[in-house]
Amino acid sequence: MIGVFGSGSWATAVAKIVLEHPDTTINWWIREPEIVDGLKETGHNPTYLSEVDFEVERIHFSSDICEVIEKSDDLLFVVPSAFLDDSLMNVTPQMFEGKNVHSAIKGIVLQTNQIVADYFHDKFGVNYDRISIISGPSHAEETAQQKLTYLTVASKNKDLAMRVADMIQCRYVKTALSEDIHGIEYAAVLKNIYALAAGICKGLGYGDNLFAVLISNAMLEMTDFVNYLYPMEGRQMDRFSYLGDLLVTAYSQHSRNRTFGNMVGFGYSVKGAQLEMKMVAEGYYATKCLKKIVDQIGIKMPIVEATYKILYEGSSARRVMGELLKNLQ
């Protein structure tokens, strides 16, 4: 039995993907009672991706996360990384014994400053052979419209990766496999920061010509970071699980990180932009977490550092980005 955790737009899309297999039922942990009520009454999530239709007789809903973990063999987490640790506050390592953990989360766990795979391994003792990472490029809105999407399943356990790929593959979702858990997770974290920086530049009035240069530099910065922390023979950063995810997040109108950055560049305060948006922009939290890592390891990441100054030090977006853009290559 598959347990799905989360009720946002991407969680809703992921639940729909899994249920495309007609013989599949799921346990779905949803914290908000109004979303559960809406799904039960109408077959639609009333808050996110309300156009997606569910056969609710194939879903067991619960607001008890421990119950869903207990009754599920495969645990598919799609909770925003900022809320993951709080969501699991009553869960013990013993509850994860014999379970497979799958993450479609694209962010860093704030409380421990870790990517999701390391968080589950260190805090709950889940062996890496029982962990898989599901990554994009993917926007929930397009997946909900059943537009063709490619996802990568990364795991140190090839058999597990293949099984998860079968779990999520359907008419409009194609899959690829990888062993690069750390590289793919960190790429997914970084692309949100870079999309946020790109949005700031757009809000400031810079054009597409400069935008392309910024993203090219972001890709170089991402590659240096991933290869420095987790060197891996044969890693191809120009594949869609790295470069493709960066491109879609930086360029798409669906990107909440680009939208958030655009608002900040346009003149919104960080708090004002957060209040305006209904969904979480993972890049905001990731920027602070990555800055800590950058300071610890001593690697230079000028785009991350510039974004941090704007979001967390209150520096002028126009001045900081102006200085940054002088030194792009």
Disulfide bonds with the S-S distance in Angstrom:
none
